[in-house]
């Protein structure tokens, strides 16, 4: 009996992770069809995600890949970049929605770029820039899964 699955994906990362899991679970000789549908176009995936930082009368575009992590500081957020920190008015929850799946909210006050995570334990995430960030005990399991998925995806696409 053929297996047919129709599912909508938000990104190519989500599609590829789902596809790799299916290939592990399904006996490849027994299935006939897997139908995949992805909502994001190739052009959308090729464009870099950018954050528009407005401070006073100045405006600056920051590529998401330049951000190591984002820290919430009251009504402001601080973008921690390689050479500088940018502070401006924004909500970390809105940035989280824009920057998924490459970023993960480890704590109510921190949103980390998975690219710059060097290691983690039950209480902290260690960043490549030598910063240590507290991780919420309630978000630890989700972080571990998201980080493993991120690493698996990037290992398969090298």
N, C-alpha and C positions, 0 to 999 in steps of 0.2 A: 504494500500500500504506500503510495507516495506521501511525502511530508511536504506540506506547503505552509509557509508562515509569512504573513504580511505584517510589517511593523514599521513605524515611523521613527527616524533618528534625527537628533538635533545637530550632530556633527559627524565628520568622517571618523573621528576617534571612537565615538560611541558605536558606530557601525562596525568598524574593524574589530573592536573588542568583543562585540556580540557575535560576529562571524567566527572569530577564533574559538570562542567558547562552544559554539554550535558544532564546529568541526571536531572538537574533542569529545563531545557527547554523542554525536551521531556516527553510526557505522557507515563509512563513506560508500560502501557497496550497496547499502539498502535504501538510500534516499534517491529521489528523482528530481525534486525541485525545491529550491529555497528562493523565495521571491523577496527581494530587499527593496526598500524605498527610502530614499534620503531626502530630507527637505532642503538642506543647504546646497546651493549650487557650487560648482567648482570655483567660480569667480569669487564668491563670498569666502571660501576657504583660503584662497590665495592671498586675499587682503589681510594685512596685519591689523590686529586689534590695537586701537589707540585710545588713550585717555586724554581728554582736553582739560588742561589745568588752567584755571582762571584765578589770578591773584592780582587784585587791584585793577589796573588798566592793562596789564599784560596777559597774554594768552599763549599757551605752549602745548604742543602735541607731544605726548610721551608714548613710545611703543610699549606694548605690554611685556615684550621680552626683555626690556631694560629694567623692569621693576623686580626687585628681589622679594619684597613683601610690602604689604600695606598695613599701617597701624591706625587704629581709630583713637582720636584724641578729642573727646567731647564731641562738638559738632563739626570738627575738622578731621581730615585724614592726612596721614603723612605717607608719601610714597618714598620708600627707601630704594634708591638707585645705587649704582656702583660708586659714583663719585660725589653724590649729593643727596639731600633729602628735600622733598617739596611738600609744603604744607598748604592746604587750601580747604575751603568749605565743600563737603560732599558727604554722602552716606556710604558706609562700607558695604551695606547690604545691596545697594544699587551697583556698586563696583563688582561685587561678587557675581551678580547675575550676568554682567557684561563679560567678565573674564573667565567664566567656566569654560571648559573643564581643566584648563592649565593652572588655575589657582584653586586653592582650597581654604575654607574658613576653619582654622584650627581652634579658634577661641573667639569670643564676642569682639575682641579687640584686634585680632590678627587675621590677615588673608595672605597666604604664602604662595609664591610662584613655585610650582613643583620642580621646575628646572634648577632652582638654586637650593634645594634641600639636599644636604649632604648626609644626614643621618637623623635618627629620632629615637626616643625611648618613651616610656609611659607618661612622662611629665613634660618633656621638652622636645622641640624640633630644632635641630642644629643646621644653621644656614651656611652656605659656602663662604659668605663674607664674615664668618666667625660670630655672628649674632646667635643667641639662644633665645627661643621664644617659647612661652608656656603653651601647652596644649590642654584643652579641656578634657577631663576624664570622660565626659559624655560624647565627645567627638573623636576620641582616639581610634575606636574600631573602624569608623567610617573613613578616617584619614588613612589608616593602614591599607584598607582596601583600595582607596582612590590612588594612593601612592604606588601600590603594586601594579594596578592597571596602567597607570601612567608610564612606569618603567617598562612594563611588558610591551606596551604599544610602541614606545620609542626604541626598544631593543629590536623589534620586528621590522622597523622602518629605517634602519641604518643602511 
